[in-house]
């Protein structure tokens, strides 16, 4: 995955945003359930279909609509 070309100020703001998202109830839930699944190397747990799929596919298909998040009750 290519690195984003961000200014130092933008990089700092993005890090804060990412940390806040990871520490939210939804972020903690996703991490907890993904770790329980123990996917093989090169695979991520996909919360929309409930199984392990390749990292490339999982990151390409995720949207920001919040549809999956709502389905889990967050």
N, C-alpha and C positions, 0 to 999 in steps of 0.2 A: 504494500500500500504506500503510495507516494506521500511524502510529508507536505503539509500545507505551508505555503509561503505567507507567513503572517508577520506583521510588525511586532516589536517587543510588547507594546501596549495591548495589541489585539490578542497576542499569545497569552498574556496574563489574564485578560477578561475571559477568554475561552477556557482556560484551566479552571477558573473559578466556577464558570457555568457547568463544566463537565463534572466537577467535584460535587456541586449541589445536586445535579441529576443523579449521580451515583449514590449519594447518601439519602435520597428520597425513599419513601416507603416502596415505591414501584421499583426503583433501582436495586434496593436490597433484596426484594422478593425475586427479581430476575436472577441476580447473582446466586442466591441461595438455591433456587430450583435448578439452575444450570449446573452448579457444582454437584448436586445429587445425582445427575444423569450420567456423569463420567463419560463424556463423548471421547471417541478416539482422537489421536493427534490430527490436527488439520480440520477438525469439525467443531461447530458451535451448536448449542441447543437453540432451536427455533421455537419461540413461545407461541407463534401463530399456528403452527401445525403440530407441535408437541413431540418433535423428534430431532435427532442430530442430523444436521446437513452441513455441507462444506462451508467454511468461513466466507469464501468468495460469494456464494449464493446467498447466504444469510445477510451479509452486509449490503448486497446489491438490491435485495427485495424489501428491506425495511423502509417503512414510510414514517412520516411524522404526524399522521392523522390521529393517532391515539385509539384506533379501533381495537387493537389487541389489548391495550391497557384497560379499556372499558369492559372488555369481555371477562377479564380477571377481577373486576370490581375495584379498580383503583382510579 
